[in-house]
């Protein structure tokens, strides 16, 4: 009988996902201790299992070398940055993963964050709780110019939602999607042009060597002083120290971050700024998205394929 390990704490606590996995695989070890697994503790937990469902745990060469019996990983969640796909390929470990299953959850949070910051909702809420009752003059999302950096699953899902508000949508991606852009009236532009022109910039990129720190001090200085920067993708894309300085001195109107480097975030001064909306990595945490990600991970245990096949065609060497 195939043994399956589930490292994810949230998957292990979810009654529907537990039941559906046990219906398919009766011998499952769940992470019922609620511990965050890493290093030797993660190796010990996965030992003796042929298949595993993982989430934010790092799967690398050291771990795989210690687990020769592990043959399949079903990925719970949409990011692959925690997985060394080349190491998985070397050790013959296949991957089951479905991209974009939480896209609407993230897209809706982007919209809510944009509206909240444009209308000064976080600052106004804090003032009311502290005894100050005054009006804030904000701006509507309707008719704004929005720049989407990274037009993958989430970026594409966000476009029609923004178009419903009459937004002018700019997009930047290393890939070109001419048919999609033409269908939805999106203007593809260079990153620098997007940062200069957009009133709202929203990031939807993976974190890798090409994107780490890409929104640095120089690129932040390209942005309009009335612009809002939203990061619902990955911590590490933005220079957070440079961001803080520009929020403090008025060179940037506001920022909304669901992700940080590190997590949890440590810069209390940044988090406490009235024009900084900080939330705890909940972009994909709607009830609907969580269940969709869980079911995709379960299906991935049976539908896994070569790990390298998930890399862009030019990187599969």
Helices and strands as residue ranges (DSSP letters): E 4-6, H 9-13, H 15-24, E 28-30, H 39-46, E 51-54, H 61-65, E 72-75, H 85-90, E 94-96, H 103-118, H 121-129, E 145-149, H 153-164, E 168-172, H 178-184, E 187-188, H 191-197, E 200-203, H 217-220, E 228-231, H 240-248, E 254-257, H 268-271, E 276-278, H 287-303, G 307-310, G 313-315
